[in-house]
């Protein structure tokens, strides 16, 4: 049984989203036990409304404080030692949970996690990573997506190490290919930080493909794409904005008259697959 701690108070919507999501997850994963962390009375009330108060694979852990979405990470770290994020991190540190999940304040999440859980040897900074969809039907793991705005060559190298380890562990890719996000594929392109990072990667045992450009993320040219958090976050938000715009354009066009609406019925399965990609 895998125990996972959940920050139930985090995010823009808190319990109204986290509790249904937890119950859906437990229904899909019979080998998981969730520790719901947050204001105990509110969690109990939310579970009661869903008739799940006696769920055998749910434990409640009280946390008296909540980190708001606009709170400064340093303040949350210093002043809220009983926040739901901090309690979750402590559960992992104490071995009472294998991992924890939060949709809360990202800056506070990273700061508290780094302070409580530390980093592994040879890793200076944690990174935010996500798998972005690609044309090969799999996912391109991209990091960092916003945790580290300013990075040195050694940090980009460490992101590549972490990304490769993640792909081996979660996707079973024996030797993941790594691309360094740049303004061109040629070795002479990019700033000094990127050039020096490329040198470190070439000299390593990692499967370094070389420089990749933004369109390579969605082509699936490499399994892992590495960049600093400033570039990564801009790329991520740009991609999200483009996807939302395309969805709205398609939706608007299908509402223009009877025939487009009929066409939408036939196109629905394709559009649904596109949405879920």
For each residue, the residues with C-beta under 8 A, 3 or more apart:
1: 31 32 33 57
2: 31 32 33 98
3: 32 33 34 35 96 97 98
4: 32 33 34 35 97 98 99 100 101
5: 34 35 37 61 87 88 91 92 96 97 99 100 101
6: 18 22 34 35 36 37 88 100 101 102
7: 10 18 37 38 84 85 88 100 101 102 103 104
8: 14 15 18 19 22 36 37 38 43 46 84
9: 14 15 18 37 38 39 42 63 66 84 104
10: 7 14 18 66 67 84 85 102 103 104 105 109
11: 14 17 18 69 102 103 104
12: 69 103
13: 16 17
14: 8 9 10 11 17 18
15: 8 9 18 19 38 42 43 46
16: 13 19 20 46
17: 11 13 14 20 21 103
18: 6 7 8 9 10 11 14 15 21 22 36 103
19: 8 15 16 22 23 36 43 46 47 50 52
20: 16 17 23 24 50
21: 17 18 24 25
22: 6 8 18 19 25 26 34 36 58
23: 19 20 26 27 50 52 55
24: 20 21 27 28
25: 21 22 28 29 32 34
26: 22 23 29 32 34 55 57 58
27: 23 24
28: 24 25
29: 25 26 32
30:
31: 1 2
32: 1 2 3 4 25 26 29 57
33: 1 2 3 4 57 58 59
34: 3 4 5 6 22 25 26 57 58 59
35: 3 4 5 6 59 60 61 91 96 97
36: 6 8 18 19 22 43 47 58 59 60 61
37: 5 6 7 8 9 61 63 84 87 88 91 100
38: 7 8 9 15 42 43 62 63 66 84
39: 9 42 43 62 63 64 66 84
40: 43 44 60 61 62
41: 44 45
42: 9 15 38 39 45 46
43: 8 15 19 36 38 39 40 46 47 60
44: 40 41 47 48 53 60
45: 41 42 48 49
46: 8 15 16 19 42 43 49 50
47: 19 36 43 44 50 52 53 55 58
48: 44 45 51 52 53
49: 45 46
50: 19 20 23 46 47
51: 48
52: 19 23 47 48 55 58
53: 44 47 48
54:
55: 23 26 47 52 58
56:
57: 1 26 32 33 34
58: 22 26 33 34 36 47 52 55
59: 33 34 35 36
60: 35 36 40 43 44
61: 5 35 36 37 40 87 91
62: 38 39 40
63: 9 37 38 39 66 82 83 84 86 87
64: 39 82
65: 80 81 82 83 84 86
66: 9 10 38 39 63 80 83 84
67: 10 71 76 80 83 84 85 104 105 108
68: 71 105
69: 11 12 104 105
70: 105
71: 67 68 75 76 105 108
72: 75 76 107
73: 76 77 105 107 108 110 111 112
74: 77 78 111
75: 71 72 78 79 80
76: 67 71 72 73 79 80 83 85 105 108 111 112
77: 73 74 80 108 111 112 115
78: 74 75
79: 75 76
80: 65 66 67 75 76 77 83 86
81: 65 86
82: 63 64 65 86 87
83: 63 65 66 67 76 80 86 87 108 112
84: 7 8 9 10 37 38 39 63 65 66 67 87 88 102 104
85: 7 10 67 76 88 89 102 104 105 108 109 112
86: 63 65 80 81 82 83 89 90 112 116
87: 5 37 61 63 82 83 84 90 91
88: 5 6 7 37 84 85 91 92 97 100 102
89: 85 86 92 93 100 112 113 116 117
90: 86 87 93 94 116
91: 5 35 37 61 87 88 94 96 97 100
92: 5 88 89 95 96 97 98 99 100 116 117
93: 89 90 116 117
94: 90 91
95: 92
96: 3 5 35 91 92
97: 3 4 5 35 88 91 92 100
98: 2 3 4 92
99: 4 5 92
100: 4 5 6 7 37 88 89 91 92 97
101: 4 5 6 7
102: 6 7 10 11 84 85 88 109
103: 7 10 11 12 17 18
104: 7 9 10 11 67 69 84 85 108 109
105: 10 67 68 69 70 71 73 76 85 108 109
106: 109 110 128 146 147
107: 72 73 110 111
108: 67 71 73 76 77 83 85 104 105 111 112
109: 10 85 102 104 105 106 112 113
110: 73 106 107 113 114 126 128 147
111: 73 74 76 77 107 108 114 115
112: 73 76 77 83 85 86 89 108 109 115 116
113: 89 109 110 116 117 126
114: 110 111 117 118 119 125 126
115: 77 111 112 118
116: 86 89 90 92 93 112 113
117: 89 92 93 113 114
118: 114 115
119: 114 123 124 125 126
120: 123
121:
122: 158 161
123: 119 120 126 158 161 162
124: 119 154 155 158
125: 114 119 147 148 151 155 158
126: 110 113 114 119 123 147
127: 143 144 145 147 148 159 162 229
128: 106 110 143 144 145 146 147 229 232
129: 141 142 143 144 145 162 163 166
130: 141 142 143 145 236
131: 139 140 141 142
132: 139 140 142 217 218 236 239
133: 139 140 218 277
134: 137 138 139 140 217 218 219 220
135: 218 219 220
136: 219 220
137: 134 277
138: 134 171 220
139: 131 132 133 134 171
140: 131 132 133 134 217 218 220 222 223 224 225
141: 129 130 131 163 166 167 176 223 224 225
142: 129 130 131 132 145 217 224 225 226 227 232 235 236
143: 127 128 129 130 159 162 163 224 225 226 227 232
144: 127 128 129 147 148 151 159 226 227 228 229 232
145: 127 128 129 130 142 229 232 233 236
146: 106 128 149 229 230 232 233 236
147: 106 110 125 126 127 128 144 229
148: 125 127 144 151 155 228 229
149: 146 228 229 230
150: 228 230
151: 125 144 148 155 156 159 193 228 229
152: 155 156 193
153: 156 157 193 194 196 197 199 200
154: 124 157 158 197 200
155: 124 125 148 151 152 158 159 228
156: 151 152 153 159 160 180 193 194 197 200 226 227 228
157: 153 154 160 161 197 200 201 204
158: 122 123 124 125 154 155 161 162
159: 127 143 144 151 155 156 162 163 226
160: 156 157 163 164 178 180 201 204 206 208 224 226
161: 122 123 157 158 164 165 206
162: 123 127 129 143 158 159 165 166
163: 129 141 143 159 160 166 167 176 178 224 226
164: 160 161 167 168 176 178 206 207 223 224
165: 161 162 168 169
166: 129 141 162 163 169 170 224
167: 141 163 164 170 171 173 176 223 224
168: 164 165 171 172 173 174 176
169: 165 166
170: 166 167
171: 138 139 167 168 176 223
172: 168
173: 167 168 176 223
174: 168
175: 207
176: 141 163 164 167 168 171 173 207 222 223 224
177: 207 208 209 221 222 223 224
178: 160 163 164 201 206 207 208 209 222 223 224 225 226
179: 209 210 211 212 216 221 222 224 225 226
180: 156 160 194 197 198 201 208 210 211 212 225 226 227
181: 211 212 213 214 217 225 226 227 231 232 235
182: 185 189 190 194 211 212 213
183: 189 190 213
184: 189 190 211 213
185: 182 189 210 211 212 213
186: 189 211
187: 195 198 210 211
188: 195
189: 182 183 184 185 186 194 211
190: 182 183 184 193 194 195 198 211
191: 194 195
192: 195 196
193: 151 152 153 156 190 196 197 228
194: 153 156 180 182 189 190 191 197 198 211
195: 187 188 190 191 192 198 199
196: 153 192 193 199 200
197: 153 154 156 157 180 193 194 200 201 226
198: 180 187 190 194 195 201 202 208 210 211
199: 153 195 196 202 203
200: 153 154 156 157 196 197 203 204
201: 157 160 178 180 197 198 204 206 208
202: 198 199 208
203: 199 200
204: 157 160 200 201 208
205:
206: 160 161 164 178 201
207: 164 175 176 177 178
208: 160 177 178 180 198 201 202 204
209: 177 178 179 212 221 222
210: 179 180 185 187 198
211: 179 180 181 182 184 185 186 187 189 190 194 198
212: 179 180 181 182 185 209 216 217 221 222 225
213: 181 182 183 184 185 216
214: 181 217 235
215: 218 219
216: 179 212 213 219 221 222 225
217: 132 134 140 142 181 212 214 221 225 235 239
218: 132 133 134 135 140 215 239
219: 134 135 136 215 216
220: 134 135 136 138 140
221: 177 179 209 212 216 217
222: 140 176 177 178 179 209 212 216 225
223: 140 141 164 167 171 173 176 177 178
224: 140 141 142 143 160 163 164 166 167 176 177 178 179
225: 140 141 142 143 178 179 180 181 212 216 217 222
226: 142 143 144 156 159 160 163 178 179 180 181 197
227: 142 143 144 156 180 181 231 232 235
228: 144 148 149 150 151 155 156 193 231 232
229: 127 128 144 145 146 147 148 149 151 232 233
230: 146 149 150 233 234
231: 181 227 228 234 235
232: 128 142 143 144 145 146 181 227 228 229 235 236
233: 145 146 229 230 236 237
234: 230 231 237 238
235: 142 181 214 217 227 231 232 238 239
236: 130 132 142 145 146 232 233 239 240
237: 233 234 240 241
238: 234 235 241 242
239: 132 217 218 235 236 242 243
240: 236 237 243 244
241: 237 238 244 245
242: 238 239 245 246
243: 239 240 246 247
244: 240 241 247 248
245: 241 242 248 249
246: 242 243 249 250
247: 243 244 250 251 275
248: 244 245 251 252
249: 245 246 252 253
250: 246 247 253 254 271
251: 247 248 254 255
252: 248 249 255 256
253: 249 250 256 260
254: 250 251 260 261 263 264 267
255: 251 252 260 261
256: 252 253 260
257: 260 261
258: 261 262
259: 262 263
260: 253 254 255 256 257 263 264
261: 254 255 257 258 264 265
262: 258 259 265 266
263: 254 259 260 266 267
264: 254 260 261 267 268 271
265: 261 262 268
266: 262 263
267: 254 263 264 270 271
268: 264 265 271 272
269: 272 273
270: 267 273 274
271: 250 264 267 268 274 275
272: 268 269 275 276
273: 269 270 276 277
274: 270 271 277
275: 247 271 272
276: 272 273
277: 133 137 273 274
